[in-house]
Amino acid sequence: MFEIRKTMHIPQPPARVYAAARQVEKFPEVLPNLDSARVLEDEGNGSLITEWTATLKVGPMSKKIVWTERDIWNEAELSCRFELVKGDMKVYHGNWAFIEQDGGTQVQLNVDFELGIPMLGPMVNSIANQVMEQNCDELLEGLKAIAAQEAGSAG
C-alpha cells in the first residue's frame, strides 16, 4: 500500500476552499488524467457517493480505472474523509483538512491506496504510485484554481 501526504497553502479563506473541494464535478477540468467525476447520490449529513474515471498512463500502456467512493464532508470542521465503495483499487481512502493559516488556507490531503490490477507488477506499481503522487499535486493546484474562480465570481 502507498501513502501520499500533501499540503499546499491557498490564499483564499478556508470556507471558500472547502466549498471548491466539494465541487468534484469540476475536477476533470483541472486534472489531465481524470476523465470524469460525478455525484451519484447524496446520502444526507454531508455524505456523497461519487464515481470517478481516470486513465492511468504508464509508458506506452494506458488503463482506465473506475471507482466509486463515499465522501463524508464535515462543514463544521472543514474536513472530508473518503473511502472506496467499489472499483479498480484494492485499497483507497484518505482525508482532506482545510486549516486557517497566514490569511489563507493550509490544505492537507492524505491518500492511502493500492491498485488491484493483477497485470501490474511491482515496478509498474511503483510507477503508478509516482503517477498518483503527481495527480495529488495536480489536484491541489486544480483546487487552488477552482477556489480562485469562485473568488472571482463572488467578488
Secondary structure, DSSP 8 states (H G I E B T S, - for coil): -EEEEEEEEESS-HHHHHHHHT-GGGHHHH-TTEEEEEEEEEEETTEEEEEEEEEEEETTEEEEEEEEEEEEEETTTTEEEEEEEEESEEEEEEEEEEEEETTEEEEEEEEEEEE--TT--HHHHHHHHHHHHHHHHHHHHHHHHHHHHHHHHH-
